[in-house]
């Protein structure tokens, strides 16, 4: 037998003996560590599932460093250019400043990308609403036809989980629309949270939604829902929804502990509601009045499905003189800081 093959065979046998000895002794320390791939700054990698992971994100995941997933719908459909690009860049910078690697997720030419380059980010921002919004259900079509797609919460969660990212930051989750008990208009975000093991750090559910029914639906899906530092579940533009949070946590370390426990138990996703900072919150009464007016206009115009939320957010921005958009940007940045801190704490737990 070739000496190199014999050496390799002996090495494999030795490793298996070490693993067996560790099991018999009830000790995991003798288990050999998996060798992680090394990527240079000029390389990216694609998995067998057809997902391209940027070099920076792949290197971070390979070395156990904290990574935070970010969605791309907020770039294409959340605000106009160049404000959308500036906000995306600022959010990524906030993630970095808090010790984690940002991984903005999108579909480019039919290929899911985990982590975007500066030119890719700008391309999406310039294209804006011409880019198709992509939920879980849309991924097969967009990938098959080679289209660009901006990922919603559900698609971002799915792709983040495929890449091994456990923490995802967004503005707010979708939910049960008002009147949803009749229309059955319920966001795919909620079912995704029930089956995909990613923690979504957000400012709660958008206040244009039926928040009590959204929380009920999440309970049915078995989703852990917690508010950070408060007892009330936040409502996007405002800190107050009138709904008690099912759980309260008071630090990123506590959230990381919950995520680690969920991973050990093989559970699905979770929602971490982070209230918008008090000094950035739009006047609650003004925003809520705008919400009610915008909802009435949407119904009159027959706006339905995935077009509802963009219409409402745009109209609310107009009605509040831009205060709601300013609040939106600040809450996303705040979520990014908190999400990065959670990812850092989770990475520390895994390495301990």
CORDA-V916307 format. One record per helix or strand. SS is the DSSP state (@ for helix, = for strand). FROM is the first residue (numbers start at 0). LEN is the number of residues. Records with the same first field share a line. If there is no record, write none. Layout:
SS=FROM-LEN ; FROM-LEN
This chain:
@=2-23 ; 54-8 ; 72-5 ; 82-15 ; 117-13 ; 135-10 ; 152-11 ; 179-4 ; 187-8 ; 210-10 ; 251-14 ; 277-3 ; 283-18 ; 306-13 ; 322-29
==44-2 ; 51-2 ; 66-4 ; 100-8 ; 110-4 ; 131-3 ; 148-3 ; 166-3 ; 172-1 ; 175-2 ; 185-1 ; 198-4 ; 203-2 ; 208-1 ; 223-5 ; 231-1 ; 234-1 ; 237-1 ; 243-1 ; 246-3 ; 269-4
